[in-house]
């Protein structure tokens, strides 16, 4: 049986890598954007190995210690007298014992006990799970296991027991690096993801065609795009959003949710953009979780009392509340002065 081990599509992208999206002409610099798709450095792999478990007293969590019905309980003959004593008449055995017999290994070959000390021993005496052949290099994409091969059959159980490997797409958590793919489930998940991605990309084309900085404003509030990239051009904003949407289903859905606000609650969208601008220009700043505005002195040299908000939603409400129109106009003047400086 072939089993697919796939990367968690919702992992955070690799930081520190940039991708060229437009080659410069006539000596101009290339246009680069931050990489949003890779989760590992190009050419590198994640090496999986069975890990110790606190609940097992520090022994290895091989995933082979669970009990099963003994398929060899009444064989006409056994591979050895030793195996006969272990299997004959015994209704329950561990998965470890079953695989050892099935694979033609000696009793205890797949032990989860770690050898300690620095005594040099022959390579054949080194416990299996402390050997290189018990490890697996996982790709930043899909790795195929063939469980008709003894080594890969054992690896499947090892992977199923590991905290960083989900046993299905539905069981993915924030700690998951990879998941064991179930064909039908994965197909449905990919279909759902693709539909959300296609919807988001269609909406991206729509706002880009407006040529009125809307794409740039989406970059400001969609999340996940570095706030340091303040002076984006429309094409650069398009490239950032395109990469963001294609990264994973969560981000495509996040873009779609922002679009719903833009489409149905324009004022709310605009005030979110305004708060982003005020924060990026340091007219308003954050200290911990608190949002703070120190207004400038008026013409008479009087300092307005500091304004603080405990939550972002409070700041957003302040910026659209008609009772604070005078303060909002002052914030606008500060913003213009800062951005022109």
Secondary structure, DSSP 8 states (H G I E B T S, - for coil): -EEEEEE-TTS---TT-EEEEE--STT---EEEE--S-SS-TT--EEE---B-GGGTT-B--S--SEEE-TTTT-SS-S-HHHHHHHTT-SEEEHHHHHHHHTT--TTTT------S-----GGGS-GGGSGGG-EEE-SSEEEEETTSHHHHHHHHHHHH-TTEESSGGG--TT-SEEEE-HHHHHHHHHHHHHHHHHHHHHHHHHHHT-SSHHHHHHHHSSSS-TT--S--HHHHHHHHHHHHHH-HHHHHHHHHHHHHHHH-HHHHHHHHHHHHHHHTTSEEEETTEEEE---B-TT--B---EEESSHHHHHHHHH-GGGHHHHHHHHHHHHHHHH-
